[in-house]
Amino acid sequence: MDMSIAALSVDMSAAKVQQELGISVLKIAMEADTSAAEEALEVVESLDPALGNNLDITA
């Protein structure tokens, strides 16, 4: 296969754009996971610490 320098340049540029897009999507996903984890932690911290300490087994 004989590719010209111009064609190689276009292919390399397209690959770079695809890689940058992939990185951007991963960053967005990581930020979403971080915020979801922070919200879950806030919910857990707001729970009553005595909840579940006593179990009434009489019927």
BABA-39609 format. One record per residue: z, y, x of N, C-alpha, C, CB in turn; residue in one letter. Coordinates in pm, whole numbers, plus 32768, in hexadecimal, padded with zeros to 4 digits. Each point is the difference from the previous one (the first is absolute). Glycine has a CB too. Layout:
BEGIN
ZYXZYXZYXZYXa...
This chain:
BEGIN
80007F8A8054800080767FAC8000807B805880797F857F49m7F2680CD809E7FF4807B804D802780757FA77F497F9D8092d812E809E7F88802E80717FB07FF9807E805480967F6A7F76m7F4180FF804B7FFA807F8048808C803A800D7F1780297FAAs80F5803480AF808180428015802A804B7F827FCF801780F7i7FD480227EC3801F80487F8480397FA07F987F4A80A78031a807A7EE37FC180317F9E7F9F808B7FCF80277F147FBA7FCEa8102803080B280867FD6802E8067806D7FE47F977F7280B2l8042810A7F62805B80707FE7802580077F6C7F9B807C80C2s80027F727EE7801A80037F6F805C7F8D7FD97F20806B7FD7v80C67F1F805E80557F8C7FE2808F8014802F7F387F6E8010d80D880CA80688086801880368049806A7FAE7FAF7FC380E6m800880A37EEE803D80697FAF802D7FC77F797F6F80AD8071s803F7EFE7F5280247FC47F81807B7FA680107F1080097FB6a80F57FAC80B680747FA98019807F805380137F687F568069a808B811C7FDA807480588015803380377F7C7FA9803D80E4k7FF97FEC7EC5802880357F7C80457F947FAF7F4080A28005v808C7EE47FFD803F7F927FB6808C7FE380357F1D7F9F7FD3q80F2806680B180837FE7803B8063806E7FD97F927F8780C0q804280F67F438058806F7FDA80277FF87F6D7F95808E80B0e800E7F487EFC801E7FEF7F7280687F937FEC7F19804C7FC4l80D67F45808280617F937FF7808B802A802B7F477F618029g80C080EC80428081803180318040805E7F997FAF7FEC80EEi8000806A7ED68035805D7F9B80377FB57F877F5C80AD804Cs805D7EED7F88802F7FB17F8D80827FB980237F137FE07FB2v80F67FE980C7807C7FBE80298075806180067F787F5D8082l8070811D7FAE806B80648004803280217F757F9D805F80D0k80057FAF7ED18027801C7F7580527F8D7FC87F31808C7FE0i80A67EFA803C804A7F8B7FCF808B7FFA803C7F287F857FE3a80E3809A809E80847FFE8042805B806A7FC57F967FAA80D2m803480CD7F118051806A7FC480307FD87F757F8080AC8085e802A7F117F2F80257FD47F7A806E7F9680087F1680317FADa80DE7F7380B380677F9980118085803F80287F507F5A8040d80AB810A8017807A8042802E804480477F8C7F9C801E80E4t801780297ECA803E80477F9080377F9E7F987F6380C18026s80597ECF7FC580337F9C7FA280827FC380347F157FCF7FB5a80F2801880CB807A7FC9803A807380647FF67F767F74809Ea806D810B7F78806880677FF4803480097F707F96808080BDe800F7F787EE2802B80047F7480557F877FDD7F3180807FC6e80A97F0A806A804E7F877FE5808A800B803F7F2D7F797FF7a80DC80BF807F808180118043805880607FB27F937FD380DDl803280977EED804E805E7FAF80397FBB7F847F7180BE8053e80417EED7F6F802E7FB87F8980737FA480247F19800C7F9Bv80D97FAB80D280697FA3802B8080804C80217F517F628058v80A281107FEA8077804D80258045803C7F867F95803380DCe801F7FE37EB7803D803D7F8A80487F9B7FA77F4D80AD8008s80A57ED3801580427F9A7FAE8097800180177F307F74800Al811980607F9180927FF6800780247F938066801A804E7F0Dd80337FD4815B80207F9C806680587F8E7FCA7FEE80B480ABp80597F637EE680547F977FC87FB27FA47FA380C380998013a7EC27F887FD27FAE7FB17FA37FEB7F7480387F8D80D17FAEl80967ECC80037FEC7F75802880737FC3804C7F1380338006g815A8017800F80727FCA804A80537FA17FAB800580D08089n7FFC7F437EF4804F7FAE7FA67FA47FAF7FA580BD80A88007n7F687EDA7FE37FB37FA87FAA805F7FC27F997F577FCF80BAl8090804C7EC980527FCB7F927FC27F7D7FD2804980EA7FB8d7FFC7EA780687FC77F7C7FDE80467FBE7F8B7FC17FE680ECi809980617ECF80427FC67F8C7FA280077F8980E480418058t7F207F557F587FA77FFD7F8B805080027F817F557F828081a
